[in-house]
Amino acid sequence: LSVINIFSSIFYLGLLLTAFMLYLTMELTPASRMLTQNTIFKLASLKGEPEFQPQKFMTDIQGIVFYFEGKGADGAYMKVMLTDSRQTPQTPTIYLAKRATIKHTETGLHIQFFNGTQLSGEKTQFRVTSFSHYNLMLPEQIARDHQISSSASPIYMDTATLLHALDKNNASASDVAQWHFRWVTSLSVLLLFLFAVPLSMQVKRAKTSSVFLVALTIMVAINQAELILFRKIAMDLLPWWSLWAAFTCFFLLGGYLFYLVHNYGIMRIRWRKNFA
């Protein structure tokens, strides 16, 4: 029997797996990513209060930047600064307070400032207002703005949405890179088949593990080459066809190894002892 006849059933299974990989990368993976992110945002909005790290700015809420130095024993934030640029991004309103508490209510986030100052306006309209207690409400709609749609990013787009984005004259490099990367990733199943057949044709009683090391090296090389080129294309540093060029090079190399095994038999990887 020829090598093609021996591995024909595995090749047909590879075709089925490739078809499944196409469906997975084109439809299921983007939908699962979008569902995961939206679920995280929903769970975060149900928390009693947002969590921040000391000495860090928080920009998760659009137009709001929160800073604090630490937390007190009662859980209140100490030495707080908050900038609110939702209405006037050029001249945001600044709140400085010795302590503040943040609670999640039915209508949104309720921030209470204690013993602080409000800075607003600019130039001749600049105002400084001192307060002992100040309430600030952030509507619930701000949290809802984090819900991701399929058109938010190429990684969340299904096939129809991605094709629609590519039809536009100003299609981004990320859209183009995502489209070709999905195809190359799926077709890599058949690419690995070309390498798997020659590497699996080993002597039954062979105890060498070099073939497994070579197989792992090839898999990592293909995967990393595709990822690197995908990122370069997404940043518009390389043309889209560079991904297919790398795929073609690996395909020709695998096809050549397959040809050698088909015509000359088992490939052997030997280590020479006492090599000088």
N, C-alpha and C positions, 0 to 999 in steps of 0.2 A: 504494500500500500504506500502511496505517496504521502508526503507530509500534509498536503492540502486535504486529502481524503480523511486522514486521521483527525485533523483539527477542524473539520468542516462544521460539526455540531457546535463546537465552542464558538466558531466564527458567527454562526447564526444567532447564538445567544448574545454575542457581542453586538449584533445589529439591533436586537430587541433592547438591550441595555442602553445603546446609543439613543434610540428613540425615546426611552424613558428619561434619559439625561437631558434631552432637548426639552421635554415637557417640564422637567424639574427646574432647569435653569431659566426657562422662558416664562413660566407661570407660577409654579409653587414657591420657589425661593423668593422672588420679589414680594409675593403676597404674604409669606410668613414673616419677612423682615418688617413690612409695614404693620402687620398685626402685632408683632412683638413690641415695636416702638410705641404704638398707640396704647397698648396694654400697660406699658411702663408709665406713660404719662397719666393714664387714668388712676393707676395705683398711687402715683405720687400726689395727685390732687386729693386723695382720700386721707392723707396723713394729717395728724393733728397740727403739725407745723413743719415748714420746710427745714431741711438740714443744711447748714453752711459750715465751712471749715474756717477756723480762725485765720486772720490776716489774708483772707481771700476775697476777691470781688465776685459777686454773683450776678450774672447777666441772663439767667434762664427766663426771666420775665421781661418781655419786650419793653424797653424804655425805662427799666428800673435797675439800678446798680446798688447793691447793699454791701456794706463793709462794717466789720466790728472787730474789736480787739480780743474779746474772750467772752466766756459765759460765767454768770454768777451762780451762787449756790441754789437759787430759786429757779434756775433755767433761763433767766432773762439775759439778753445780749448786752454787753457792756461796751461803752465808748463807741457809739454807733454813728455811721454816716450813711445817708441814703440820698441818691440823686434821682429825681423824677423828671424825665424828659419826654413823657408821653404826649404832652400838649405843645411844648416849645423845645424841640431838640437843640436849638442853638443856645438857649439860655435855660438850662434845667433848674428846677427848684431843688435846693439842697437842705437837708435836715441833719442837724448835728445834735446828738443827745447823749446824756450820760448812761442811760439804759433804755432798752426797748423790749417789748414782747410781741410775738407774732402768733396769731391763731387763725385756723381755718374755719370759716363760718359758711352758712348756706349761700351767702351772696358773694363770697370771695375771701381774700386775705385781709384780716384786721390787724393793723400795726399800731401799737400804742407807744408813743415816745414820752419820756419823762425827763424834765429839767434839761431843756435844750434850746436851740435857736433855728429859725427858718430863714434861709437866704433866698431871695427871689428877685427877678428883674435884672436890669443892667444899666450902666451909666447913670443918667439922672433919675431913672425909674427903679434904681436898686433899693431894696427894702430889707431890713433886718428886724425880725420879730422874735422876741424871747417868749418862752412858754414853760410852764411847769408840767403840763399834760397836753398831749396832742394826739388825735386819732386820724389815721389815714386808711382808707378802704381801697383795696385793689379788686375790681370786679372779677367775677368768676370767668368772664369771657376771655380774660388774659390767659388763663390756664387752658382754655379750650383751643386757643390759637395754636397749641402745640400738636394738635391732631394732624397726622401726616396723610396726605392723599397720594394716589399713585403717580401724579405728575410732579411731586415735590423734588424727586431726584431720580436719575436713571436706575439706581439700584432697586427702587420700588416700582418701576414700570413693568407692566405685563407686555406681551408681544404687541398688542394693538396700540397701546399708548406709546411704546418705544418707536414703532413704525411711524406713527403720526408725528412724533418729534423729529424723526429723521427726514420726513417729507418737507419740513420747513427749510427755507433758504438759509436761515441762521442757526442750523442745528449745531449744538455744542460738541466739542471734542469728547466730552464725557459720554454723550449719547452714542456717538460713533464707536467709541472704545467698548462700551458696554455691549452693543449689538454684536460685534465681531468676537469679543471675548466669550460670550455665551455659546456661540457656534464652535469655536475652537475647543472650549472646555468639554463640550459634549462629544465631539469627534475624537478627542484624545483617548477615548475608550478603544476605538479601532487602532489608534496609533500604538497604544501599549500592547495590543494583540501581536503586532509585528515583532516587537521585542520579546514578548513572553514566549513565543514558540521557539525561537533559537535558544533562549536561555534555559528552557525547560527540557530540552533534548540533551540530557546528561546520562552518563553511565549509571546504571541502577545502584551499584555498590560504591559509587564515588562518595568519599567522606569530606571532600573539600567544601568549604562554605563560601568560596570566592564568587560563585554564581549568584548567591543571594546579595552579596555586597554590590555586585555590578548591577543587579536588578534594582536595588534601592537607589543607587546612584543615578541610574537612568530616570527613574520616576521623579526624584527630587529635581534633577536637571530640567526635565520637561515642565514640571509644575512651576519652578522658580522663573524659568525663562518666560513663560506665558504671563506670570504675574508682573514681572518687571516691565515687559513690553506693554502690557495693558495699562500700567500706571503712566508710562512715558507717553502713550497715545492719549490718555485722558488729560494729560497736562499739555497736549498739543506740541510735544517735543519730537514725536516721530509720526510718520504717516500710518494710516490704518493697515496698509498692506504689509507692514513689517511683521505684524503678528502672524499673518499667513505665510510669510517667507520663512519664519522660524519653524512653523508647523511643517512646511514642506521639507525643510532640511532634516528634521527628525524623521519624517515619513520616508525620505529617500534612504537614510541610514538604516532604519528598521527594515525597509524593503530589501536592502542589500544583504543584511544578515539573514533574512528569511530566504532569500535566493541561495545563499551559500549552504544553508541547511538543507534546502529542498534538493540541491544538486550534489552535495558532497557529504551529507550525513551529519552526524553529531559534532557539535562544537565543543572543544575541550579547552578549558582554561587551566594551564599548568604553571606551577611555580617551580623554578629550577633550584635545586638544592646546591649549597656550597658555591653559589654564583660569585665569581670574583671579577 
